Every structure is written in structure tokens, then in C-alpha cells.
């Protein structure tokens, strides 16, 4: 089934790419929405910004993230993508998901009476999103050859985890 380009695979790729685009756009816009909080005092304008920001996070970015991951998972198996570049991509996607959670945590505190989101926070979070998204796009398009044996020679040695956890083998009946 490796390299399958049947209708199911094409549909999943389309859904996956569309969801990634929406997720990425939502993440990129959120820090700028957070930054607008600094100019607003308690009142209807702050409530409006809060509703719009929650809408972007809860109704757009979060479902898109779920759909991106849910549609990408079967693609792994349909295309038999088991190479080092793909593992690197998955680490970057995990980092993107963690930063998605960071945005949710910021959102949860930002609209309290003393909520703040400074310029440094805005630049840092925006830069992190843009760098991760760009790195994911690059690694998927370039599919660079990464030889894990050059930097992690014993990564796939059977029983290698025993060195970290001690010899905790249980007797097999």
C-alpha cells in the first residue's frame, strides 16, 4: 500500500492540508489578538475581543488541529512514511501542539482584570509559530535524508532502554 494515491488517500491529503492551513492561520493570528488586550479597559470592547479571540481558538484553531492530526494519522499508514525526516516532522508537530496549548493557557488568563500580553510575549509566540510552521513545511517538501546512525547510534538497539531503567526484566513463564 506504500505510495497509494487512491481516492481515499487524496481525500485525506486534501482534508489534512486544509486543516493544517486553518490551524496555522489561527495560531499565527492569536498573538496579535492577544496583544490588542493592552489597549482595552473592562467593558464591551474587551468583551467583544474576548469573544472573538475565544472563537478563533475554540471554534477554528482547535477543531482544525484535531482534524489535521486525525486525517494525518491514517496517511502515515497509507503511505508507509517511516523515515527519519518524518520522525523529525512529528517532533515539530508535537511542539506546535504544545504551543497551541500555551495559547489556550494565555487565553484563559488574559481577559481577567489584570491580564497582560506584552510585546516580547507577542513577538516570541508569533516567532515560535512561524518558525515551527515554516520548518514543518520545509521538512515535508524537502524530505531531507537524516541518518540517525550518525547522532544516535544505539537508538534502535534492542533492549537499549534497559540502560535508562536498569535491568527490570520480568521473568517470562
C-alpha positions in Angstrom: 0.0 0.0 0.0 3.0 2.3 0.1 2.6 5.3 -2.1 -1.1 4.6 -2.5 -2.7 7.5 -4.4 -6.3 6.2 -4.4 -9.3 8.4 -3.8 -9.2 7.9 -0.1 -5.6 9.0 0.2 -6.3 12.0 -2.0 -9.3 13.0 0.1 -7.3 12.6 3.3 -4.4 14.6 1.9 -6.8 17.4 0.9 -8.5 17.4 4.3 -5.1 17.2 6.1 -3.6 20.2 4.2 -6.8 22.3 4.5 -6.9 21.6 8.3 -3.2 22.4 8.7 -3.6 25.7 6.8 -6.6 26.7 9.0 -4.8 25.6 12.2 -1.6 27.5 11.2 -3.5 30.7 10.4 -5.4 30.5 13.7 -2.1 30.1 15.6 -0.4 33.0 13.8 -3.3 35.4 14.4 -3.8 34.7 18.1 -0.7 36.5 19.5 -1.8 39.6 17.6 -5.3 39.3 19.0 -3.8 38.8 22.5 -1.7 42.0 22.0 -4.9 44.1 21.4 -5.8 43.4 25.1 -3.3 46.1 26.2 -5.4 49.0 24.8 -8.7 48.0 26.3 -10.2 48.5 29.7 -13.0 46.5 31.2 -16.1 47.0 29.2 -17.9 46.0 26.0 -14.9 46.3 23.7 -12.9 44.0 25.9 -15.8 41.5 26.0 -16.0 41.7 22.2 -12.3 41.0 21.8 -12.6 38.2 24.3 -15.4 36.6 22.3 -13.6 36.9 19.0 -10.3 35.5 20.5 -12.2 32.6 22.1 -13.9 32.0 18.8 -10.6 31.8 16.9 -9.1 29.5 19.4 -12.1 27.3 20.4 -14.1 27.2 17.2 -11.4 27.5 14.4 -7.9 26.6 15.5 -8.6 23.8 17.9 -11.0 21.8 15.7 -8.6 22.4 12.7 -5.8 20.9 14.9 -7.9 17.9 15.7 -8.8 17.3 12.0 -5.2 17.8 10.9 -4.0 15.2 13.3 -6.9 12.8 12.8 -6.6 13.0 9.0 -2.8 12.8 9.1 -2.6 9.6 11.2 -4.1 7.3 8.6 -1.9 8.9 6.0 1.1 7.6 7.9 0.0 4.0 7.3 -1.5 4.5 3.8 1.8 6.0 2.6 4.2 3.9 4.8 6.1 7.0 5.8 8.6 5.5 8.2 11.7 7.6 7.6 13.8 9.9 9.8 12.6 13.1 8.2 9.1 12.1 9.1 10.0 11.5 12.7 11.5 15.0 12.8 8.3 16.3 11.3 6.3 14.6 14.1 8.5 16.2 16.7 7.9 19.6 15.2 4.1 18.9 15.1 4.2 17.9 18.7 5.9 21.2 19.5 3.2 23.1 17.6 0.6 21.2 19.5 2.3 22.2 22.8 2.4 25.9 21.7 -1.3 25.6 20.8 -1.9 24.6 24.5 0.2 27.6 25.5 -2.1 29.9 23.5 -5.1 28.4 25.4 -3.4 29.0 28.7 -2.7 32.6 27.8 -6.3 33.0 26.7 -7.5 31.6 30.0 -5.8 34.4 32.0 -5.5 37.3 29.5 -9.0 38.6 29.9 -9.0 38.7 33.7 -9.0 42.2 35.2 -5.2 42.2 35.4 -4.5 40.3 32.2 -1.4 41.4 30.2 0.3 40.2 27.0 3.4 42.3 26.3 5.3 43.0 23.1 8.0 40.5 24.0 5.4 37.8 24.5 3.7 38.6 21.2 7.0 38.5 19.3 8.2 35.4 21.0 5.0 33.4 20.5 4.5 34.7 16.9 8.1 33.8 16.0 7.8 30.4 17.5 4.6 29.6 15.5 6.1 31.0 12.2 9.4 29.1 12.7 7.6 25.8 13.5 5.2 26.1 10.6 7.9 27.0 8.2 10.1 24.1 9.5 7.3 21.7 9.1 6.6 22.9 5.5 10.2 22.7 4.6 10.8 19.2 6.0 7.7 17.9 4.2 8.7 19.4 0.9 12.4 18.7 1.1 12.3 15.3 2.7 15.9 15.6 3.7 17.9 12.4 4.3 18.6 12.2 8.0 20.9 9.4 9.1 20.0 8.7 12.7 23.0 6.4 13.0 25.4 9.4 12.8 24.0 11.0 16.0 22.1 8.2 17.8 24.0 5.1 17.0 22.2 2.9 19.6 18.8 4.4 19.2 17.3 1.3 17.7 19.3 -1.3 19.5 17.1 -4.0 21.0 16.9 -3.6 24.8 18.6 -0.2 24.8 16.0 1.3 27.1 17.3 -1.0 29.8 20.3 1.2 30.3 18.0 4.0 31.4 15.6 2.0 33.6 18.0 -0.7 34.9 17.6 -4.3 34.3 13.9 -4.7 35.2 13.1 -7.6 33.0 10.4 -9.7 34.5 10.7 -13.5 34.1 8.6 -14.9 31.4 6.6 -18.1 32.4 
